[in-house]
Amino acid sequence: DLAVLGPRARRRIERLARTPAVFVGVLSGRRIDDLKRAVGISGLYYAGTNGLELDWWGVPVVHVDSDRAARLVVMVADRVRRTAARYSGAWVEQKPLGLTVHYRHVQPNRIGGLREEVAAALAPFSGRLRVLDGAMAIEAMPDVGWSKGSAVTMFVEHLGGNTVLPCYAGDDANDADAMIASAVLGGVAIGIGPSAPLAALYNLPDPEALGCCLDALQGMLATGSIKRTRWK
C-alpha cells in the first residue's frame, strides 16, 4: 500500500496514452484489481499477477484454466503460509492466481533460511508452478503458459501485430521474459537500475531517466518528428 504512482509519473502515462498511435500497458506482479486501483488511469492495457490476469481497455481476459489454477494457489498458499509463520516479519500475500512471500522485514541473517524452506515447500509442485524472484519477495503462480512475456505478445497482436513497435521497461528479474518477448517482436527492452535483467537491450540508471526519455519520445511523436512506418 505504500507503493504509489507519483503525480509526475501519472501525468507522463496520461500524456502518452493520449498520443495518437501510442498504447500504454502496465504489467505487474500485483493482483489486477490492486494494480488498476493504484494506477487509476482508464484506456490502458493492464496485466496483473505477472501476466495471469489481463484487462484490455476495461475488458477482462481470463485464461481457460483459471479455475484449476485458482484451486492450486489455495493449496500452495496453505503450505507456504505455515513456513512463513516461522519467520518473524515474513508474510504471504495470496492472490486469485498466484502468491507472494514477502520477507522485507525478516532479519537479514534469517533470509537465506526462509528462502530455502520456501523452496522446499514449493518443491512438490514442481512443473505446476512458475517461481520468480521479486523485490525482497518470492513469487509463485500456476504455470499455465501465461506470463509477462505472453502478455506483451498478446497486447501487440491485439493492436496489429507487425504494425506495432513494442517498448518495454522494467527493473527486476521478473521482467526478463517480457523483455525477451519485446526483443523477439523487434522492439526495445530497457533495463532500469542496477538489478535489471541481462535480457535488457538498453539500460538507464533510474526511473527518472526513463521518465525523461518518455517525455522526449512523447514530444517527438506529438510534433511529428518521428515518422510512423510499418514495423517488420
N, C-alpha and C positions, 0 to 999 in steps of 0.2 A: 504493500500500500504506500510505502514511502517513495517508490519509483513513479515519477510523474513526468508528463510531457510538458516541457517548459514553453513559455509563450513564443519565444523566437523559433523554436523547432516547429511549433504548431503553425505559425504563420508561413514558414517555408513549405510545409506539406500542403497547406491550403493553396498557396500560390502555384505550386507545381500541379496540383490536382485540377486547377482551373485553366492551366495552359493547354491550348489545343494540341491534340495528338500525344499528350502525355498522360499516362495512367499510373497511379501510385498504389503500391501494395505494402502492407505492414505484416511481417512474419515474426512469430514469437513462440516461446515455449509456454507462455501463459494460456490458460483456457480462453476460448474465443470471447465469451461474454465479458470477462475481465479486461481483455485486450481492447474490445470495442468501447467499453466504458472509459478506459484510461485514455484512449486516443480521442474518441468522441467526434470524429470527422466522417461525414457521410460521403458516399461516392468513391470509396476506396475498396481495394481488394484486401481482405483480411485472411490470415492463416494462423490459427492458434494450435496449441499442443504440438508444436514442431511439424505442422503440416497435416495433422489428422482432422482438424476442424477448419472448414473453409466457408467463406462468405464472399460472394461475388456481388458487390454493389447492393447489399441488403438481402441477397438470396442465399440461404444456407445450401451447402453442397455436402451430402452425407455419404460416407463410404458404405458399400453394400454389406460389409461385415461389421458395422459399428456396434450392433447389439452384442455379438460374440466378443468383440474387443472390450466392451464395457464390463462384461462379466469377468474377463481375465484381469482387468485392472482391480476390481474389488478383491479378487483372490490374492493378487500380488501385494496389494496395499496392506491387507491384514497381516501378512507375513513380515513385510518390511517395517511396519509400524512397531512390531514387537522388538525388532533390532534397534531401531532409533530410540526407543524408550530407555535403553541402557546408557544413552549418552546425553548428558545434560546439555541443552541448547540445540539439539537436533530435533527436527520435526518433519512430518510427511505431509505434503500438500497433495491431496487426492483430487484428480480432475475426472471428467467423464471418460476420457480416452487416454489417460496417462497419469503418472505421478512423479513428484519431485521430492527427493530427500534433501532438505536444506541443512547445512552444517556451518553456516557463517558464525554462529555463536558458540560452537564447540571449542573447547580448549585445544590450541594448536597441536599439543603433544598427543591428542587422542584422535585426531582426524584420520590418520593412517589406519588405526584400528577400526574405526567406523566404516571407512571405505571398504576394507577387507571383509567385514561382516555383512555389509550390504551386498557386495559381490557374491558372497556365499549364499545369501538369502535369495538372490535372483537366479543363481545357477540352475536350479531345477526347471526354470522356464526358458532355458537357452533355446534359441531357434524360434521362440514365440514372441520375444521381446527385442526391441532396439534399446540399447543403453547408451546414453551420451553424457559427457561431462558438461556442466554448465558453470556459471559463476558461483563458486562455493556451493555447488549442488550436484546431485546425480539425477539424471532424468531417465525414466523408463517408460516405454509406451509399446503397445502391441505392434508387432511387425506385420502390417497388412499391405505393405507396398507404397504407402504414402509417407512423405517426408517433406522437409522444407524444399528439397530439390524438386520433388514431384509437383509441389505447389507452384514453384516458378514455371515449370514446364506447362502445367495446366493453365496458368494465367496467360502465358504467352500464346498458347494455342487458342484460348478463348478470344484473344484480341486480334488474331490474324496470322499466327504462325510466323513465317519468314518475312513478314512485313514489319516485324517488331524487333527492336534492339533492346534486350533486357540489360539493366544495370542494377547490380545487387551490392549492397554494402553491409558488412557485419563485423563483429568484433570478437567472436568466441568460437570454440571448437564446434559447437552445434550449428554453425553457419557454413561448414565446409561443403556439405552436399548441395546446398543452394548455390554456392559459388561455382562448383563444378558444373551444375546444370546450366548456369548462366553462360559459362565459357563454352560449353558444348553447343549452345544455341547461337554462338557467335557474338555473345555480349561481353559485358565488362563486369569483373568481380573485384571489389575494392575491400581490402582489409583495413580495419580501423584499430589503431593502438597496438600495444606490444603483444597481445595474446591472440592476434588474428591468425586464422588458419593459413597454412602454407599454400592452400589452394587459391588464395587471392592473387590475381594477376597484377594488381597495383596496391600500394599501401599509403595510408595517410596517418599522421601521428595521433589524432584525437578527433572526437565528434565535431569540434568547432571547425577544424579544417574541412571535414566533409560538408558542413553547413555552408562554408564559403564556396566550395565547388558547386554545390547545388544552387546557390544564389547566382553564380556566374552562368551555369547551364540554363537556368530559368530565364535570365536576362537575354542570353543569346537566342533562345527559342522565341521569346516574346518579340524580339526585334527582327527576327528572320535572318539573323547572321549565320545560322546553321541551316543548311538545306536538307529537307526531309526527302530521302530517297528510299526505294525499296531495298531492304536489307536481305542479303543472301549469304 
